Amino acid sequence: MEIMPTYRADIDVANDNDHRRKRAIWISILAVFSVLLALGYFQARYYLLDGLPSLPDKATMWEMNLKPNITILDKDGRVIGHRGPYIGEPLKLDQMPNHIAEAFLAIEDERFYNHAGIDNKAIMRALLNNTATGEKSQGASTLTQQLVKNMVLSPEKTYRRKVQEMLLARDMEARLSKPEILELYLNRINLGLQVYGVEAASQKYFGHSARQLSISQAALLAALPKAPSRYDPTRNLKGALERSYLVLNRMTQLGYITPEEEIAARNSPPEIIEDSNPLLEEGNIGYAFDYITERAAELVGSKSRDLIIRTTIDTERQLIAHQAVHKVLEEHAESKDVSEAALVSIDNNDGAIRVMIGGRDYKTSKFNRASQAQRQPGSSFKSFVYAAAIEDGFTPGTIRIDQPTEIAGWEPENYTRRYRGPMTLREALKLSINTIAAQIGAEIGPSRVVEIGKRFGIRTPLKAEYSIALGASEVNLLELTTAYSVFANEGLLNNSYLISEITNTAKRQLYKRRIRQPNRAYPVPYARQMTSVLRDVIDTGTGYGAKLKSHEAAGKTGTSQDHRDAWFIGFTSQYTTGVWMGNDDNSAMKKVTGGLLPADIWKDYMEEAHKGLKARPLKAPNITITNEETRKQMAFYQSLASAFQTERDMASGARTPPSGPSTAGR
C-alpha cells in the first residue's frame, strides 16, 4: 500500500517567512546601497562642483584672473610706465594675419571647430597615457578649456579642477561663438613671464605689432603656451625654436601652410629684441606713477582693474627735470646738508601737469614730496598777501616803512637783519622784505590771506594767524605751483590734473576728462600787476639766479625758518614750475635759500624745457617810471623814517645782477 506524502502547512509557512526575510534583507541592502550611492553621488558632486565659478559677461572676461595691471601712457600715447602683467592692445581676428590663429590651432587644438569645448579623443588619449605612466603628465585641454582655466580657475592639476574646467568650457561654447572664443584666447593666453596675448608678446619679443607677425614669429609664439617659463625666448631661444619647428610641421600637415613656406620659415628664425622697457624707468616716473594710480582709483573706483591710463606727462621734460634735480643734489647735497628735492611743472593752457618729481630716489623712498609733503613755504607765500592787498586797494606803488615791527607780540625780522626805511610794495616783494609783508598781512587781516589762498587753489587748511604773511602755514608743492599759475593765466584757475583718460584692456572707456572752463579766481588787472612785480623779482630781485636767457619769467623765492625749506616758484607764458628743497627729518640746511639751489634747478629745467618754444612776453605792464604821487609818498615816508639807513647791501651767499639792487632775501 502506497503511502501518500503528508502536506505540511507549517513547512510552507516557514518557507514563506524565509523568502520574506531574504527579500527584506535584499531590500535593506539595496536601500542601504542606494543611500550610499546617493550619498556618494552628492558627496562627489559637492566635491567636484563646490566653488564652481560662473562665467561672467564677455566684456568682463577680458580682465578676469589677471593680477592688477596698469600701463601709463604719456601725453602722446607712448608707454612710460608699467606695473603688473604686460597686456597689449586687444586685437580683433581680422586685424591679425591668418597664420597666427592657425599656428595656435595646429599645436594646441586642431579639432577646435569640431568640438563643443571638450575633445573626447584627446581625453581618451590622455587617460590612457596617464594611466600607463601613473602621472598626470599629459593633458587634453582645448583652447576653450585653457581659456576657462586662465580666467576663472586655479592652475592646480586635479581631477576636480579638470571636471570644473570641462563644465565651464561647455558653458562658454554655448555662450560665445568660435571666433569670439579664439579672439579672446589669442588676446589672453600667457606667452611668457607677465606677458599676456599675442600683441603684448609681439611687442615684447619682436618690437612690433602682431599685425606684422611673420609665419616663423607666429610659430614661436604658439610654441610658448605649453610652458611659458621653460620656453621663454629671452632666456631659452633654442628650446623655443625647437618647439616652433614642431608647430610649423603641424601647420604643414593640416594644410595651413605649404612645405615651401615651412622651409622658408625654418630658414629665417625670428630675432628676439632686447627687453623693451617703458620710456621712463621707475626712478624717473615712480612718484608720478603712485600719484596717478591713487587718483585713478578715485576716478574709476578700484585699483584692481586692468587699466591703461593716458596722462599729461611730457616724457622729454620729465627726463630734463629729473636730470636737473639730480645734478644740483649730487653737487651740493653733502656740502649744504640737503638730501631731497621735488619739482612740479604745469602747462598754463589747461593745468595739465607735465612733470612731477617727488624726490631724489624713488627706490630709496616712495614718499612723494611734490604732493604729500606739507612744508612751510616761507616768503614764496608772500605773493598771496600782496595779491589780497592789491585787490583791497593797494598798488605796487603803495609805500610802507621797512622798520622793526611788532604785531600782537610777534616781532618779524628781515632775513638780513637790516632795515631799509620807506619803500614801495613792488620793491618790498622784489627784495622779500619780511616786515612790510607782515604789516600788510596785519592790515588786511590773516583771514583775508587764507581766503585768497583758497581761491587760488590751495586745498590744505591754512591757519588764519599773523605769521601766515611770512609763510608759516604749511602747504605742498603741487598746490603752491597751481596757485602761482593763476598769475600766469591773468587770474584764471585751471585745476591741475595728471590723468586725461582711463580705459581697460578691452578698450572700454572708464574715464575721460572733460574740457573745463577755468574759474575766475582773481581780476585781470590785478593779476597783471602782480605778474609785473614778480617779474621784477627775477629781473633784479631775490630770484635773479633764475633769470632765463630768452624767455620772460616771473616768480618768487621762499625760505622757511632756519633754512629748513627752500622754494622757488616761477612761471613763463607757457609753464609754471615749482621747486622745493629740504630734508625729510626737517633738519636745517646750510644757508640754502630759495634764490640759490632751488633757483638753479628751476633755471636748468626751464631753459631746457623752453628750447624750441617761441618766446612770448608775460601778460604784465612794463612800469619803469615811478609816478608823481608815489614820489610824494616816498618823500613823506622818508621824512618820517630818516633814522633808518636805506643802503642796499646783500646778505652772504646772495647773487648780485650786473646792475641793479641787491638780491638777498628769502
C-alpha positions in Angstrom: 0.0 0.0 0.0 1.4 3.3 -1.1 1.9 5.9 1.5 0.9 9.4 0.3 3.1 12.3 1.4 1.5 14.3 4.1 1.0 18.1 3.4 2.9 20.1 5.9 1.4 23.5 6.1 3.9 24.6 8.7 6.7 24.0 6.2 5.1 26.3 3.6 4.7 28.9 6.2 8.3 28.6 7.1 9.4 28.8 3.5 7.3 31.9 3.0 8.8 33.5 6.1 12.3 32.6 4.8 11.6 34.2 1.4 10.2 37.3 3.2 13.3 37.6 5.3 15.6 37.2 2.4 13.6 39.7 0.4 13.7 42.1 3.3 17.4 41.7 3.6 17.9 42.3 -0.1 15.6 45.3 0.1 17.5 46.6 3.0 20.9 46.0 1.3 19.5 47.7 -1.8 18.2 50.6 0.2 21.5 51.0 2.1 23.4 50.7 -1.2 21.1 53.3 -2.8 21.5 55.6 0.1 25.3 55.1 0.0 25.2 55.6 -3.8 23.2 58.7 -3.4 25.4 60.0 -0.6 28.4 59.2 -2.7 26.9 60.9 -5.7 26.0 64.0 -3.8 29.4 64.0 -2.0 31.2 63.6 -5.3 29.0 66.3 -6.8 29.7 68.6 -3.9 33.4 67.8 -4.1 33.6 68.4 -7.9 31.3 71.3 -8.1 31.8 73.1 -4.8 33.1 76.6 -5.5 32.4 76.2 -9.2 32.6 79.8 -10.5 30.2 81.1 -13.1 31.3 82.7 -16.3 31.0 86.5 -16.4 29.8 88.5 -19.4 32.1 88.8 -22.4 33.4 92.3 -21.5 34.5 91.1 -18.0 36.2 88.1 -19.5 39.0 90.3 -20.8 40.0 91.2 -17.3 39.4 88.2 -15.2 42.0 86.4 -13.1 44.9 88.6 -14.1 47.0 90.4 -11.5 46.4 94.1 -11.3 47.9 95.7 -14.4 48.4 99.3 -15.0 50.0 100.8 -18.1 50.9 104.5 -18.0 50.9 106.5 -21.3 52.4 109.9 -21.7 50.6 112.8 -23.3 51.5 111.5 -26.8 50.2 107.9 -26.0 53.7 106.3 -25.5 54.2 103.8 -22.7 56.2 105.4 -20.0 55.5 103.1 -17.1 54.1 99.6 -16.4 53.2 97.6 -13.3 51.8 94.1 -13.2 51.5 91.8 -16.2 52.1 93.2 -19.6 48.9 93.2 -21.7 48.9 94.6 -25.2 46.2 96.3 -27.2 43.3 93.9 -27.8 43.1 92.9 -31.5 40.2 91.5 -33.5 40.8 88.4 -35.5 40.5 90.3 -38.8 43.4 92.5 -37.5 45.7 89.6 -37.3 47.3 87.6 -40.1 45.5 84.2 -40.5 48.7 82.3 -39.7 48.6 83.5 -36.1 45.4 81.6 -35.3 46.4 78.7 -37.5 49.7 78.3 -35.6 47.9 78.1 -32.2 45.2 75.8 -33.6 47.8 73.5 -35.1 49.7 72.8 -31.9 47.1 73.4 -29.2 43.7 72.4 -30.6 43.5 71.1 -34.2 39.8 70.0 -33.8 38.8 73.4 -32.3 36.0 73.9 -34.8 34.6 70.3 -34.4 34.1 70.1 -30.7 31.8 71.8 -28.2 34.5 72.7 -25.7 35.8 69.2 -24.9 37.8 67.0 -27.2 36.8 63.4 -26.4 39.5 61.8 -28.5 42.2 63.9 -26.7 40.7 63.0 -23.4 40.9 59.2 -24.1 44.4 59.6 -25.3 45.4 61.5 -22.1 43.7 59.0 -19.8 45.4 56.0 -21.4 48.8 57.7 -21.2 48.3 58.9 -17.6 47.1 55.5 -16.5 50.1 53.8 -18.1 52.6 56.3 -16.5 50.8 56.8 -13.2 51.2 60.5 -13.6 49.1 63.5 -14.8 51.8 64.3 -17.4 49.5 64.7 -20.5 46.6 67.0 -20.8 43.7 67.2 -23.2 42.7 70.8 -22.8 41.1 72.5 -25.7 41.6 76.2 -26.4 38.3 76.8 -24.6 39.4 74.8 -21.6 42.7 76.7 -21.4 40.8 80.0 -21.6 38.5 79.0 -18.8 41.4 77.8 -16.7 43.3 81.0 -17.1 40.3 83.2 -16.4 38.4 81.7 -13.5 40.2 78.5 -12.2 43.3 77.7 -10.3 46.3 76.2 -12.1 46.3 73.0 -9.9 46.3 69.6 -11.7 43.5 67.7 -10.1 40.5 65.8 -11.5 38.2 68.1 -9.6 39.7 71.1 -11.4 39.6 69.3 -14.7 35.8 68.4 -14.3 35.1 72.1 -13.5 37.1 73.1 -16.5 35.2 70.9 -18.8 31.8 72.0 -17.5 32.7 75.7 -17.8 34.2 75.1 -21.3 30.8 73.7 -22.4 29.1 76.7 -20.9 31.5 79.1 -22.7 30.9 77.3 -26.1 27.2 77.7 -25.6 27.5 81.4 -24.9 30.2 82.5 -27.3 30.9 81.8 -31.0 34.0 80.0 -32.1 35.6 83.3 -33.5 34.8 85.1 -30.2 36.5 82.3 -28.2 39.5 82.2 -30.5 39.8 86.0 -30.4 39.6 86.1 -26.6 42.1 83.3 -26.3 44.7 85.0 -28.5 44.4 88.2 -26.5 44.5 86.5 -23.1 46.9 83.5 -23.4 50.0 83.6 -21.2 53.0 83.9 -23.5 55.8 84.5 -21.1 56.6 86.0 -17.7 54.0 88.6 -17.1 53.1 88.7 -20.9 49.5 88.1 -22.0 48.2 88.0 -25.5 49.8 87.9 -29.0 50.0 91.7 -29.2 51.9 92.1 -25.9 54.2 89.2 -26.8 54.9 90.5 -30.3 55.8 93.9 -28.9 58.0 92.5 -26.2 59.9 89.8 -28.2 59.9 91.3 -31.8 59.4 95.1 -31.2 56.3 95.4 -33.5 52.6 94.8 -33.6 51.1 91.3 -34.0 49.6 92.7 -37.2 53.0 92.3 -38.8 53.9 88.8 -37.5 55.6 86.5 -39.9 54.9 82.8 -40.0 58.1 81.9 -38.1 57.3 84.5 -35.5 53.7 83.3 -35.1 55.0 79.7 -34.7 57.4 80.8 -32.0 54.5 82.4 -30.0 52.4 79.3 -30.5 55.2 77.3 -29.0 55.0 79.1 -25.7 51.6 78.2 -24.0 52.8 74.7 -23.2 55.4 76.0 -20.8 55.8 79.8 -20.9 58.7 79.9 -18.5 60.6 77.0 -19.9 60.3 78.3 -23.5 60.8 81.9 -22.7 62.7 83.1 -25.8 64.6 85.7 -23.9 66.2 83.0 -21.9 65.8 79.8 -23.9 65.6 80.7 -27.5 67.0 77.3 -28.6 64.2 75.4 -26.8 61.5 77.8 -28.1 62.8 77.5 -31.7 62.8 73.7 -31.5 59.2 73.6 -30.4 58.3 76.2 -33.1 59.6 73.8 -35.7 57.0 71.3 -34.4 54.4 74.0 -34.8 55.4 74.6 -38.4 55.3 70.9 -39.2 51.8 70.6 -37.8 50.7 73.6 -39.8 52.0 71.9 -42.9 50.3 68.6 -42.1 47.0 70.4 -41.6 47.3 72.4 -44.8 47.7 75.8 -43.2 51.0 76.4 -45.0 52.8 74.8 -47.8 56.0 72.7 -47.4 57.9 75.5 -49.1 56.6 78.1 -46.6 57.6 75.8 -43.8 61.1 75.5 -45.1 61.3 79.3 -45.6 60.1 79.9 -42.0 62.7 77.4 -40.7 65.4 79.1 -42.6 64.5 82.6 -41.3 64.1 82.1 -37.5 62.8 85.2 -35.7 65.2 87.5 -33.9 64.4 88.4 -30.3 65.0 92.1 -29.4 66.5 93.2 -26.2 63.9 93.6 -23.4 62.0 96.7 -24.4 61.3 98.7 -21.3 59.0 101.7 -20.9 60.5 105.0 -22.0 60.9 106.1 -18.3 62.5 104.0 -15.6 60.8 103.5 -12.3 63.2 106.0 -10.7 62.1 108.7 -13.2 58.3 108.1 -13.1 57.7 106.2 -9.8 56.4 109.2 -7.8 54.1 110.3 -10.6 53.0 106.6 -11.1 51.9 106.3 -7.5 50.1 109.6 -7.7 48.4 108.6 -10.9 47.2 105.2 -9.6 45.8 106.7 -6.4 43.9 109.3 -8.5 42.7 106.6 -10.9 41.3 104.7 -8.0 39.3 107.7 -7.0 38.1 108.2 -10.6 37.1 104.7 -11.5 36.5 103.2 -8.1 39.1 100.4 -7.9 42.8 99.8 -8.0 42.4 96.2 -9.0 41.3 96.7 -12.6 43.5 96.4 -15.6 43.9 100.0 -16.6 45.5 101.9 -19.4 45.9 105.4 -18.2 46.7 108.3 -20.5 48.4 111.0 -18.6 49.6 114.6 -19.2 53.2 113.7 -18.6 55.7 115.1 -21.1 58.3 112.4 -21.3 61.2 114.6 -22.5 60.5 117.3 -19.9 60.2 114.7 -17.2 63.7 113.5 -18.0 65.0 117.0 -18.1 63.6 117.7 -14.7 64.9 114.5 -13.3 68.4 115.4 -14.5 68.2 119.0 -13.2 67.2 117.8 -9.7 69.9 115.1 -9.6 72.6 117.4 -10.9 72.2 120.0 -8.2 71.8 117.4 -5.4 74.9 115.5 -6.5 76.9 118.7 -6.5 75.7 120.2 -3.2 73.9 117.6 -1.1 76.9 117.0 1.2 78.3 120.5 1.4 74.8 122.0 2.0 73.3 119.3 4.2 70.4 118.9 1.8 69.1 115.4 0.9 65.8 115.9 -1.0 64.2 118.0 -3.7 61.0 118.0 -5.7 59.7 119.6 -8.9 56.3 120.2 -10.5 55.7 121.8 -13.9 52.3 122.7 -15.1 51.1 123.7 -18.5 49.4 127.1 -18.2 47.0 126.5 -21.0 44.8 124.0 -19.1 46.5 123.0 -15.9 48.0 119.7 -17.2 50.9 118.5 -15.0 53.7 117.9 -17.4 56.3 117.0 -14.8 56.2 115.5 -11.3 59.5 114.7 -9.5 58.7 113.6 -5.9 62.2 113.1 -4.6 65.8 112.2 -5.2 65.5 108.4 -5.3 62.2 106.5 -5.6 63.7 103.2 -4.8 65.0 104.5 -1.5 61.9 106.4 -0.5 58.5 106.4 -2.1 57.3 109.4 -0.2 56.1 112.0 -2.7 57.4 115.3 -1.6 55.6 117.1 -4.5 52.1 116.1 -3.4 52.4 114.6 0.1 54.9 116.7 2.0 53.3 119.6 3.9 56.1 122.2 4.4 56.3 125.9 5.3 56.5 127.9 2.1 58.3 130.9 3.7 58.4 134.0 1.6 57.0 132.3 -1.5 53.6 132.7 0.2 54.0 136.5 0.3 52.7 136.7 -3.2 49.2 135.9 -2.0 49.5 138.5 0.8 50.3 141.2 -1.8 47.6 139.8 -4.2 45.0 140.3 -1.5 46.3 143.7 -0.7 46.1 144.9 -4.3 42.6 143.6 -4.6 41.8 145.6 -1.4 43.0 148.8 -2.9 46.8 148.8 -2.6 49.0 149.2 -5.6 52.6 148.2 -6.4 53.5 151.8 -5.7 52.0 151.9 -2.3 54.6 152.7 0.3 55.3 151.2 3.7 58.3 151.5 6.0 60.8 148.7 6.5 61.4 149.1 10.2 61.3 147.0 13.4 57.7 145.8 13.7 55.6 144.3 16.4 52.2 142.8 15.7 50.3 141.4 18.7 53.5 140.4 20.4 55.0 139.0 17.2 58.2 140.7 16.0 59.1 139.6 12.5 62.6 140.3 11.3 64.2 140.6 7.9 66.4 137.9 6.6 69.4 140.3 6.6 68.5 141.8 10.0 68.7 145.2 8.3 66.0 147.8 7.6 65.7 150.0 4.6 63.1 152.5 5.5 60.3 153.6 3.1 59.8 151.5 0.0 57.1 150.6 -2.4 55.3 147.3 -2.3 57.0 146.4 -5.6 60.4 146.9 -4.0 59.4 145.1 -0.8 58.3 142.0 -2.6 61.2 142.1 -5.0 63.6 142.1 -2.1 61.4 139.8 0.1 61.2 142.3 3.0 59.6 140.5 5.9 58.5 143.5 8.0 56.4 145.0 5.2 54.8 141.7 4.3 53.8 141.3 7.9 52.5 144.8 8.1 50.3 144.3 5.0 49.1 141.0 6.3 48.0 142.6 9.5 46.3 145.4 7.7 44.2 143.2 5.5 43.8 140.5 8.2 45.0 136.9 8.2 41.6 135.6 7.3 41.8 137.6 4.1 45.0 135.9 3.2 43.5 132.5 3.9 40.5 133.3 1.7 42.6 134.3 -1.3 44.8 131.3 -0.9 41.8 129.0 -1.2 40.6 131.0 -4.2 44.0 130.4 -5.9 43.6 126.6 -5.4 45.3 125.8 -2.1 43.4 122.9 -0.6 45.5 122.4 2.6 43.7 124.1 5.5 45.6 127.4 6.3 45.9 128.9 9.7 44.5 132.4 10.0 47.4 133.8 12.0 49.6 136.8 11.5 52.6 134.6 10.7 50.8 133.4 7.6 52.1 136.5 5.9 55.6 135.0 6.0 54.5 131.5 5.0 54.3 129.8 8.4 51.2 127.8 7.4 52.2 124.6 5.6 51.3 123.7 2.0 52.5 121.2 -0.6 54.5 121.9 -3.7 51.8 120.9 -6.2 49.1 123.2 -4.8 51.5 126.1 -4.4 52.6 125.7 -8.0 49.0 125.5 -9.2 48.3 128.7 -7.2 51.1 130.6 -9.0 49.7 129.6 -12.4 46.7 131.9 -11.6 49.1 134.9 -12.0 50.3 133.5 -15.4 46.8 133.0 -16.6 45.6 136.5 -15.8 43.6 135.4 -12.7 42.1 132.2 -14.1 42.5 129.0 -12.1 42.9 125.8 -14.0 42.8 122.9 -11.5 45.9 120.9 -12.1 45.4 117.3 -13.4 47.6 114.4 -14.4 45.0 112.0 -16.0 43.3 112.7 -19.3 41.7 109.2 -20.0 41.4 105.8 -18.5 40.4 102.6 -20.4 40.5 98.9 -19.7 42.2 96.2 -21.7 39.0 95.8 -23.8 39.3 99.5 -24.8 36.2 100.3 -22.8 36.5 103.9 -21.7 36.2 104.3 -17.9 37.0 107.9 -17.6 37.5 110.9 -19.9 38.4 114.3 -18.6 36.0 116.8 -19.9 37.2 120.2 -21.2 36.5 122.6 -18.4 36.3 126.3 -18.3 38.8 127.8 -15.8 37.4 129.6 -12.7 37.9 133.3 -12.3 40.0 133.5 -9.1 41.4 137.0 -9.4 40.7 140.1 -11.5 42.7 140.5 -14.7 44.2 144.0 -14.0 45.4 142.9 -10.5 46.9 139.7 -11.9 48.8 141.7 -14.4 50.1 144.0 -11.7 51.2 141.0 -9.6 52.9 139.5 -12.6 54.8 142.7 -13.2 56.0 142.7 -9.6 57.0 139.1 -9.7 58.9 139.7 -13.0 61.0 142.2 -11.1 61.8 139.5 -8.5 63.7 137.6 -11.2 65.0 140.6 -13.2 66.6 142.4 -10.3 65.5 140.8 -7.1 66.0 137.8 -4.9 65.2 135.5 -7.8 67.9 136.8 -10.2 69.6 133.4 -10.2 66.6 132.0 -12.1 66.7 134.6 -14.9 66.2 132.9 -18.3 68.1 133.8 -21.4 65.3 134.2 -24.0 62.0 134.0 -22.1 60.4 136.4 -19.7 59.8 134.9 -16.4 58.3 135.9 -13.1 58.4 134.1 -9.7 59.2 134.2 -6.0 61.8 132.8 -3.7 61.0 131.2 -0.4 63.0 130.1 2.7 61.5 128.9 5.9 62.8 129.4 9.4 66.3 128.2 10.0 66.7 127.1 6.3 64.5 124.0 6.7 62.8 124.6 3.4 63.8 126.4 0.3 61.5 127.1 -2.6 61.4 128.7 -6.0 58.1 129.1 -7.8 58.0 130.8 -11.1 56.3 131.0 -14.5 56.6 131.9 -18.1 53.7 132.3 -20.5 53.9 128.6 -21.2 54.7 126.8 -17.9 54.5 127.4 -14.2 57.2 125.4 -12.3 57.8 124.9 -8.6 60.9 123.6 -6.9 61.3 122.6 -3.2 64.4 121.5 -1.4 64.9 120.3 2.2 65.3 117.2 4.4 62.6 114.7 5.4 63.6 115.0 9.1 63.1 118.8 8.9 66.7 119.4 9.8 68.3 122.7 8.7 70.3 123.1 5.5 73.5 125.1 5.4 72.4 128.6 4.2 70.3 127.2 1.3 67.8 129.9 0.3 65.1 129.9 -2.4 67.3 132.1 -4.6 70.2 129.7 -4.6 69.9 125.9 -5.2 66.1 125.8 -5.9 66.6 128.7 -8.4 69.4 126.7 -10.0 67.2 123.6 -10.5 64.3 125.8 -11.8 66.6 127.6 -14.3 68.3 124.4 -15.5 64.9 122.8 -16.1 63.1 125.8 -17.6 66.0 126.7 -20.0 65.8 123.1 -21.5 62.0 122.9 -21.3 61.6 126.1 -23.4 64.0 125.0 -26.2 62.2 125.3 -29.5 59.4 127.3 -28.0 58.7 130.7 -29.3 59.4 133.4 -26.7 56.2 135.0 -25.5 56.0 138.0 -23.3 54.3 137.8 -19.9 50.9 139.5 -19.6 52.1 142.3 -17.4 52.5 146.1 -17.7 56.0 147.4 -18.1 56.3 150.0 -15.3 59.7 151.8 -15.3 58.9 155.2 -14.0 57.6 156.0 -10.6 54.6 158.3 -10.8 54.4 161.7 -9.1 52.1 160.5 -6.4 54.5 157.8 -5.5 57.4 160.3 -5.4 55.4 162.4 -3.0 54.5 159.5 -0.8 58.2 158.4 -0.8 59.3 161.8 0.3 56.8 161.9 3.1 57.7 158.5 4.4 61.4 159.3 4.1 61.0 162.3 6.3 59.3 160.1 8.9 61.9 157.4 8.7 65.1 159.5 8.4 66.6 157.4 11.2 66.6 154.3 9.1 69.5 153.5 6.9 68.5 152.6 3.4 71.6 151.1 1.8 71.0 148.0 -0.4 73.6 145.5 0.8 73.1 141.8 0.3 73.4 139.0 2.8 76.2 136.5 2.3 75.6 133.9 -0.4 73.3 136.2 -2.4 73.8 136.8 -6.1 74.1 140.3 -7.5 73.0 141.1 -11.0 75.3 143.1 -13.3 73.4 146.2 -12.4 70.5 146.9 -10.1 69.7 146.3 -6.5 70.9 143.6 -4.2 69.2 140.2 -4.4 69.4 138.8 -0.9 66.4 137.6 1.0 64.1 134.7 1.1 
